[in-house]
């Protein structure tokens, strides 16, 4: 499919959710994303059972891509131990076009999500990050609050943490971190629940 797209300059959105594209499909997609003619702005790869290796292949291709604005990697098998370093490296890379990243319904856990937020500190262009349903719990909320206290996040960031099993105690830690009066920027919108 992606070999057919080679050289295409008109397609701006592809939804492959629920297709189990596998490593072979990810490699073909990565070739397309690296092309200078690629104008893809929106890519939905949710519910594809992507592995660490296939995710790494895609994210490395996206480092050089200058058109993608939205990436949906929700409902895959992304975990905090092996996938997070790859995601963090990508977020710290020279990619300046990605605005929306959906990582909901994975198993990134607290450490993975806090590492991802930390990677956004500084010059990130991301304005919407969904980390919902990743099993954060109160331990993850404490890690997130530490990052929110010290990181310089975009004041335009819309951060979603719904369905993570965070209790009142965890919510209070996050809200306390957001209310600290320091020089770092804080997210504009925070969705908790």
C-alpha atoms as an extended CHARMM CRD file, in Angstrom:
* protein
*
       193  EXT
         1         1  UNK       CA              0.0000000000        0.0000000000        0.0000000000  PROA      1               0.0000000000
         2         2  UNK       CA              2.6930000000        2.5190000000        0.9840000000  PROA      2               0.0000000000
         3         3  UNK       CA              4.8150000000        1.6380000000       -2.0370000000  PROA      3               0.0000000000
         4         4  UNK       CA              1.8870000000        2.8380000000       -4.1420000000  PROA      4               0.0000000000
         5         5  UNK       CA              1.9650000000        6.1500000000       -2.2520000000  PROA      5               0.0000000000
         6         6  UNK       CA              5.6110000000        6.7780000000       -3.0750000000  PROA      6               0.0000000000
         7         7  UNK       CA              5.9220000000       10.2830000000       -4.5090000000  PROA      7               0.0000000000
         8         8  UNK       CA              2.3140000000       11.1830000000       -3.6200000000  PROA      8               0.0000000000
         9         9  UNK       CA              1.9230000000       14.8470000000       -2.6920000000  PROA      9               0.0000000000
        10        10  UNK       CA             -1.8520000000       15.0240000000       -2.2150000000  PROA      10              0.0000000000
        11        11  UNK       CA             -2.7390000000       12.6120000000        0.5950000000  PROA      11              0.0000000000
        12        12  UNK       CA             -2.7310000000       14.4330000000        3.9390000000  PROA      12              0.0000000000
        13        13  UNK       CA             -4.5320000000       11.9420000000        6.1940000000  PROA      13              0.0000000000
        14        14  UNK       CA             -4.3040000000        8.1680000000        6.6390000000  PROA      14              0.0000000000
        15        15  UNK       CA             -6.3540000000        6.1360000000        9.1200000000  PROA      15              0.0000000000
        16        16  UNK       CA             -5.0300000000        2.6110000000        9.5730000000  PROA      16              0.0000000000
        17        17  UNK       CA             -6.5880000000        1.9530000000       12.9590000000  PROA      17              0.0000000000
        18        18  UNK       CA             -7.2530000000       -1.7010000000       13.7190000000  PROA      18              0.0000000000
        19        19  UNK       CA             -5.2960000000       -3.0600000000       10.7490000000  PROA      19              0.0000000000
        20        20  UNK       CA             -2.3620000000       -4.8230000000       12.4560000000  PROA      20              0.0000000000
        21        21  UNK       CA              0.0870000000       -3.4550000000        9.9080000000  PROA      21              0.0000000000
        22        22  UNK       CA              3.0430000000       -5.1870000000       11.5690000000  PROA      22              0.0000000000
        23        23  UNK       CA              6.7340000000       -4.4780000000       11.2010000000  PROA      23              0.0000000000
        24        24  UNK       CA              6.6770000000       -4.8970000000        7.4020000000  PROA      24              0.0000000000
        25        25  UNK       CA              3.8890000000       -2.3040000000        7.1070000000  PROA      25              0.0000000000
        26        26  UNK       CA              5.7050000000        0.0470000000        9.5020000000  PROA      26              0.0000000000
        27        27  UNK       CA              8.8790000000       -0.1690000000        7.4330000000  PROA      27              0.0000000000
        28        28  UNK       CA              6.9660000000        0.6480000000        4.2490000000  PROA      28              0.0000000000
        29        29  UNK       CA              5.1700000000        3.5090000000        6.0000000000  PROA      29              0.0000000000
        30        30  UNK       CA              8.5200000000        4.7910000000        7.3170000000  PROA      30              0.0000000000
        31        31  UNK       CA              9.9030000000        4.9200000000        3.7690000000  PROA      31              0.0000000000
        32        32  UNK       CA              6.9000000000        7.0150000000        2.7180000000  PROA      32              0.0000000000
        33        33  UNK       CA              7.2330000000        9.3360000000        5.7420000000  PROA      33              0.0000000000
        34        34  UNK       CA             10.9070000000        9.9900000000        4.9250000000  PROA      34              0.0000000000
        35        35  UNK       CA             10.1510000000       11.0990000000        1.3660000000  PROA      35              0.0000000000
        36        36  UNK       CA             10.5250000000       14.8010000000        0.7160000000  PROA      36              0.0000000000
        37        37  UNK       CA              7.2360000000       14.6960000000       -1.2020000000  PROA      37              0.0000000000
        38        38  UNK       CA              5.2300000000       13.3190000000        1.7650000000  PROA      38              0.0000000000
        39        39  UNK       CA              2.5440000000       15.8330000000        2.8250000000  PROA      39              0.0000000000
        40        40  UNK       CA              0.8670000000       13.5780000000        5.3960000000  PROA      40              0.0000000000
        41        41  UNK       CA             -0.4970000000       15.6990000000        8.2630000000  PROA      41              0.0000000000
        42        42  UNK       CA             -2.6190000000       13.1850000000       10.1950000000  PROA      42              0.0000000000
        43        43  UNK       CA             -1.7040000000        9.5330000000       10.8530000000  PROA      43              0.0000000000
        44        44  UNK       CA             -3.9090000000        7.2040000000       12.9030000000  PROA      44              0.0000000000
        45        45  UNK       CA             -2.2180000000        3.9300000000       13.8630000000  PROA      45              0.0000000000
        46        46  UNK       CA             -4.3910000000        3.1460000000       16.8680000000  PROA      46              0.0000000000
        47        47  UNK       CA             -5.2240000000       -0.4400000000       17.7610000000  PROA      47              0.0000000000
        48        48  UNK       CA             -2.5270000000       -2.0100000000       15.5870000000  PROA      48              0.0000000000
        49        49  UNK       CA             -0.6710000000       -3.9670000000       18.2720000000  PROA      49              0.0000000000
        50        50  UNK       CA              2.4840000000       -2.0650000000       17.3900000000  PROA      50              0.0000000000
        51        51  UNK       CA              5.6340000000       -3.4400000000       18.9770000000  PROA      51              0.0000000000
        52        52  UNK       CA              8.6560000000       -1.5690000000       20.2740000000  PROA      52              0.0000000000
        53        53  UNK       CA             10.5590000000       -2.3340000000       17.0700000000  PROA      53              0.0000000000
        54        54  UNK       CA              7.7910000000       -1.1250000000       14.7430000000  PROA      54              0.0000000000
        55        55  UNK       CA              7.2580000000        2.0030000000       16.8540000000  PROA      55              0.0000000000
        56        56  UNK       CA             10.9870000000        2.7580000000       16.7750000000  PROA      56              0.0000000000
        57        57  UNK       CA             10.9960000000        2.3990000000       12.9740000000  PROA      57              0.0000000000
        58        58  UNK       CA              8.1340000000        4.8950000000       12.6390000000  PROA      58              0.0000000000
        59        59  UNK       CA              9.4640000000        7.4370000000       15.1140000000  PROA      59              0.0000000000
        60        60  UNK       CA             12.9180000000        7.4520000000       13.5390000000  PROA      60              0.0000000000
        61        61  UNK       CA             11.2950000000        8.2110000000       10.1760000000  PROA      61              0.0000000000
        62        62  UNK       CA              9.2310000000       10.9890000000       11.7180000000  PROA      62              0.0000000000
        63        63  UNK       CA             12.3040000000       12.7830000000       13.0600000000  PROA      63              0.0000000000
        64        64  UNK       CA             12.9750000000       14.0140000000        9.5210000000  PROA      64              0.0000000000
        65        65  UNK       CA              9.3360000000       14.4030000000        8.4550000000  PROA      65              0.0000000000
        66        66  UNK       CA              8.2060000000       18.0080000000        8.0830000000  PROA      66              0.0000000000
        67        67  UNK       CA              4.4790000000       17.5910000000        7.5250000000  PROA      67              0.0000000000
        68        68  UNK       CA              2.9400000000       15.3740000000       10.2280000000  PROA      68              0.0000000000
        69        69  UNK       CA              0.8150000000       17.3320000000       12.7270000000  PROA      69              0.0000000000
        70        70  UNK       CA             -1.1560000000       14.5540000000       14.4820000000  PROA      70              0.0000000000
        71        71  UNK       CA             -0.1140000000       11.0220000000       15.4350000000  PROA      71              0.0000000000
        72        72  UNK       CA             -2.4220000000        8.5190000000       17.1200000000  PROA      72              0.0000000000
        73        73  UNK       CA             -0.6210000000        5.5660000000       18.7140000000  PROA      73              0.0000000000
        74        74  UNK       CA             -3.3880000000        4.7780000000       21.1990000000  PROA      74              0.0000000000
        75        75  UNK       CA             -4.5420000000        1.2480000000       21.9790000000  PROA      75              0.0000000000
        76        76  UNK       CA             -1.2620000000       -0.4530000000       21.0730000000  PROA      76              0.0000000000
        77        77  UNK       CA              1.1630000000       -2.4930000000       23.1380000000  PROA      77              0.0000000000
        78        78  UNK       CA              3.4180000000        0.4250000000       24.0330000000  PROA      78              0.0000000000
        79        79  UNK       CA              4.9620000000        0.0530000000       27.4730000000  PROA      79              0.0000000000
        80        80  UNK       CA              6.9590000000        2.2350000000       29.8050000000  PROA      80              0.0000000000
        81        81  UNK       CA             10.1620000000        0.1930000000       29.8630000000  PROA      81              0.0000000000
        82        82  UNK       CA             11.1000000000       -0.2480000000       26.2330000000  PROA      82              0.0000000000
        83        83  UNK       CA              8.9010000000        2.1560000000       24.2720000000  PROA      83              0.0000000000
        84        84  UNK       CA              9.3480000000        5.2570000000       26.4190000000  PROA      84              0.0000000000
        85        85  UNK       CA             13.0480000000        5.8490000000       25.6040000000  PROA      85              0.0000000000
        86        86  UNK       CA             12.2100000000        5.7800000000       21.8800000000  PROA      86              0.0000000000
        87        87  UNK       CA              9.2830000000        8.1800000000       22.3540000000  PROA      87              0.0000000000
        88        88  UNK       CA             11.4060000000       10.5270000000       24.4690000000  PROA      88              0.0000000000
        89        89  UNK       CA             14.1990000000       10.5710000000       21.9030000000  PROA      89              0.0000000000
        90        90  UNK       CA             11.6560000000       11.4200000000       19.2210000000  PROA      90              0.0000000000
        91        91  UNK       CA             10.1090000000       14.2140000000       21.2900000000  PROA      91              0.0000000000
        92        92  UNK       CA             13.5650000000       15.6870000000       21.9200000000  PROA      92              0.0000000000
        93        93  UNK       CA             14.4960000000       15.3840000000       18.2330000000  PROA      93              0.0000000000
        94        94  UNK       CA             14.4270000000       18.0830000000       15.6550000000  PROA      94              0.0000000000
        95        95  UNK       CA             10.8050000000       17.3650000000       14.6720000000  PROA      95              0.0000000000
        96        96  UNK       CA              9.0310000000       20.7110000000       14.8460000000  PROA      96              0.0000000000
        97        97  UNK       CA              5.6950000000       19.9350000000       13.2220000000  PROA      97              0.0000000000
        98        98  UNK       CA              3.9260000000       17.4320000000       15.5070000000  PROA      98              0.0000000000
        99        99  UNK       CA              1.1360000000       19.1380000000       17.4740000000  PROA      99              0.0000000000
       100       100  UNK       CA             -1.0640000000       16.2560000000       18.7080000000  PROA      100             0.0000000000
       101       101  UNK       CA              0.0910000000       12.9100000000       20.1130000000  PROA      101             0.0000000000
       102       102  UNK       CA             -2.3510000000       10.3120000000       21.4390000000  PROA      102             0.0000000000
       103       103  UNK       CA             -0.7420000000        7.6090000000       23.5910000000  PROA      103             0.0000000000
       104       104  UNK       CA             -3.8980000000        6.6440000000       25.4660000000  PROA      104             0.0000000000
       105       105  UNK       CA             -4.8340000000        3.0630000000       26.3070000000  PROA      105             0.0000000000
       106       106  UNK       CA             -1.2710000000        1.7190000000       26.4250000000  PROA      106             0.0000000000
       107       107  UNK       CA              0.7310000000        0.5260000000       29.4340000000  PROA      107             0.0000000000
       108       108  UNK       CA              3.2210000000        3.3600000000       29.8080000000  PROA      108             0.0000000000
       109       109  UNK       CA              2.6200000000        3.5690000000       33.5950000000  PROA      109             0.0000000000
       110       110  UNK       CA              3.7470000000        6.4530000000       35.7990000000  PROA      110             0.0000000000
       111       111  UNK       CA              7.4700000000        6.4270000000       35.0450000000  PROA      111             0.0000000000
       112       112  UNK       CA              6.8890000000        6.2330000000       31.3060000000  PROA      112             0.0000000000
       113       113  UNK       CA              4.3870000000        9.0770000000       31.2980000000  PROA      113             0.0000000000
       114       114  UNK       CA              6.5330000000       11.3030000000       33.5100000000  PROA      114             0.0000000000
       115       115  UNK       CA              9.5780000000       10.6470000000       31.2810000000  PROA      115             0.0000000000
       116       116  UNK       CA              7.5140000000       11.6360000000       28.2330000000  PROA      116             0.0000000000
       117       117  UNK       CA              6.4130000000       14.8630000000       29.9210000000  PROA      117             0.0000000000
       118       118  UNK       CA             10.0040000000       15.6030000000       30.9090000000  PROA      118             0.0000000000
       119       119  UNK       CA             11.0410000000       15.1410000000       27.2650000000  PROA      119             0.0000000000
       120       120  UNK       CA              8.6110000000       17.9200000000       26.3500000000  PROA      120             0.0000000000
       121       121  UNK       CA             10.3950000000       20.4170000000       28.5440000000  PROA      121             0.0000000000
       122       122  UNK       CA             11.8420000000       23.3040000000       26.5900000000  PROA      122             0.0000000000
       123       123  UNK       CA             11.2590000000       23.8250000000       22.8880000000  PROA      123             0.0000000000
       124       124  UNK       CA              8.5200000000       21.2890000000       22.1250000000  PROA      124             0.0000000000
       125       125  UNK       CA              5.7940000000       22.2290000000       19.6480000000  PROA      125             0.0000000000
       126       126  UNK       CA              3.2770000000       19.6800000000       20.9760000000  PROA      126             0.0000000000
       127       127  UNK       CA             -0.0330000000       21.2760000000       22.0020000000  PROA      127             0.0000000000
       128       128  UNK       CA             -2.0970000000       18.1580000000       22.7760000000  PROA      128             0.0000000000
       129       129  UNK       CA             -0.8530000000       15.0610000000       24.6300000000  PROA      129             0.0000000000
       130       130  UNK       CA             -3.1930000000       12.2380000000       25.6090000000  PROA      130             0.0000000000
       131       131  UNK       CA             -1.8590000000        9.8780000000       28.2750000000  PROA      131             0.0000000000
       132       132  UNK       CA             -5.2420000000        8.5650000000       29.4270000000  PROA      132             0.0000000000
       133       133  UNK       CA             -5.7630000000        4.9570000000       30.5010000000  PROA      133             0.0000000000
       134       134  UNK       CA             -2.0760000000        4.1520000000       31.0360000000  PROA      134             0.0000000000
       135       135  UNK       CA             -2.2780000000        2.8510000000       34.6060000000  PROA      135             0.0000000000
       136       136  UNK       CA             -0.6400000000        5.8210000000       36.3280000000  PROA      136             0.0000000000
       137       137  UNK       CA             -2.2850000000        5.5350000000       39.7340000000  PROA      137             0.0000000000
       138       138  UNK       CA             -1.2070000000        7.7850000000       42.6050000000  PROA      138             0.0000000000
       139       139  UNK       CA              2.4390000000        6.7710000000       42.2370000000  PROA      139             0.0000000000
       140       140  UNK       CA              2.3730000000        7.9890000000       38.6280000000  PROA      140             0.0000000000
       141       141  UNK       CA              0.5060000000       11.1280000000       39.6980000000  PROA      141             0.0000000000
       142       142  UNK       CA              3.3490000000       11.8920000000       42.1330000000  PROA      142             0.0000000000
       143       143  UNK       CA              5.9160000000       11.4660000000       39.3400000000  PROA      143             0.0000000000
       144       144  UNK       CA              3.8370000000       13.6420000000       37.0040000000  PROA      144             0.0000000000
       145       145  UNK       CA              3.5350000000       16.3310000000       39.6850000000  PROA      145             0.0000000000
       146       146  UNK       CA              7.3340000000       16.3820000000       40.0810000000  PROA      146             0.0000000000
       147       147  UNK       CA              7.7330000000       16.9850000000       36.3580000000  PROA      147             0.0000000000
       148       148  UNK       CA              4.9950000000       19.6280000000       36.3370000000  PROA      148             0.0000000000
       149       149  UNK       CA              6.7540000000       21.4160000000       39.2130000000  PROA      149             0.0000000000
       150       150  UNK       CA             10.0940000000       21.7340000000       37.4910000000  PROA      150             0.0000000000
       151       151  UNK       CA              9.6610000000       21.3590000000       33.7440000000  PROA      151             0.0000000000
       152       152  UNK       CA              9.2120000000       24.2080000000       31.3350000000  PROA      152             0.0000000000
       153       153  UNK       CA              6.2350000000       22.8820000000       29.3940000000  PROA      153             0.0000000000
       154       154  UNK       CA              4.3750000000       24.7630000000       26.6940000000  PROA      154             0.0000000000
       155       155  UNK       CA              1.6570000000       26.9690000000       28.1280000000  PROA      155             0.0000000000
       156       156  UNK       CA             -0.3750000000       25.8410000000       25.1080000000  PROA      156             0.0000000000
       157       157  UNK       CA             -0.1990000000       22.1600000000       26.1280000000  PROA      157             0.0000000000
       158       158  UNK       CA             -3.5140000000       20.3540000000       26.5860000000  PROA      158             0.0000000000
       159       159  UNK       CA             -2.6260000000       17.3540000000       28.7870000000  PROA      159             0.0000000000
       160       160  UNK       CA             -5.1410000000       14.5240000000       29.1980000000  PROA      160             0.0000000000
       161       161  UNK       CA             -4.7670000000       12.0360000000       32.0750000000  PROA      161             0.0000000000
       162       162  UNK       CA             -8.2640000000       10.5030000000       32.2200000000  PROA      162             0.0000000000
       163       163  UNK       CA             -8.9380000000        6.9780000000       33.5150000000  PROA      163             0.0000000000
       164       164  UNK       CA             -5.5870000000        6.4280000000       35.2070000000  PROA      164             0.0000000000
       165       165  UNK       CA             -6.8590000000        5.3600000000       38.6350000000  PROA      165             0.0000000000
       166       166  UNK       CA             -5.6810000000        8.5530000000       40.2880000000  PROA      166             0.0000000000
       167       167  UNK       CA             -7.3420000000        9.1880000000       43.6650000000  PROA      167             0.0000000000
       168       168  UNK       CA             -7.9510000000       12.5160000000       45.4030000000  PROA      168             0.0000000000
       169       169  UNK       CA             -4.4570000000       12.3470000000       46.8830000000  PROA      169             0.0000000000
       170       170  UNK       CA             -2.8670000000       12.0840000000       43.4230000000  PROA      170             0.0000000000
       171       171  UNK       CA             -5.0730000000       14.8340000000       42.0160000000  PROA      171             0.0000000000
       172       172  UNK       CA             -4.0590000000       17.1410000000       44.8660000000  PROA      172             0.0000000000
       173       173  UNK       CA             -0.3670000000       16.5390000000       44.1340000000  PROA      173             0.0000000000
       174       174  UNK       CA             -0.8560000000       17.3900000000       40.4690000000  PROA      174             0.0000000000
       175       175  UNK       CA             -2.9370000000       20.4730000000       41.2480000000  PROA      175             0.0000000000
       176       176  UNK       CA             -0.3600000000       21.5710000000       43.8330000000  PROA      176             0.0000000000
       177       177  UNK       CA              2.3850000000       21.3130000000       41.2200000000  PROA      177             0.0000000000
       178       178  UNK       CA              0.3450000000       23.3670000000       38.7790000000  PROA      178             0.0000000000
       179       179  UNK       CA             -0.3450000000       26.0810000000       41.3160000000  PROA      179             0.0000000000
       180       180  UNK       CA              3.3290000000       26.6300000000       42.2100000000  PROA      180             0.0000000000
       181       181  UNK       CA              4.4450000000       30.0930000000       41.2580000000  PROA      181             0.0000000000
       182       182  UNK       CA              7.7100000000       29.5640000000       39.4070000000  PROA      182             0.0000000000
       183       183  UNK       CA              9.2530000000       30.6340000000       36.1310000000  PROA      183             0.0000000000
       184       184  UNK       CA              8.4450000000       27.4640000000       34.1680000000  PROA      184             0.0000000000
       185       185  UNK       CA              5.3860000000       27.2760000000       31.9410000000  PROA      185             0.0000000000
       186       186  UNK       CA              2.4900000000       24.9890000000       32.8420000000  PROA      186             0.0000000000
       187       187  UNK       CA             -0.0620000000       23.2300000000       30.6730000000  PROA      187             0.0000000000
       188       188  UNK       CA             -2.9470000000       25.4190000000       29.5620000000  PROA      188             0.0000000000
       189       189  UNK       CA             -5.5320000000       22.6480000000       29.9440000000  PROA      189             0.0000000000
       190       190  UNK       CA             -5.3270000000       19.5790000000       32.1660000000  PROA      190             0.0000000000
       191       191  UNK       CA             -7.9820000000       16.8680000000       31.8660000000  PROA      191             0.0000000000
       192       192  UNK       CA             -8.2360000000       14.6280000000       34.9080000000  PROA      192             0.0000000000
       193       193  UNK       CA            -10.8450000000       12.0590000000       35.7840000000  PROA      193             0.0000000000
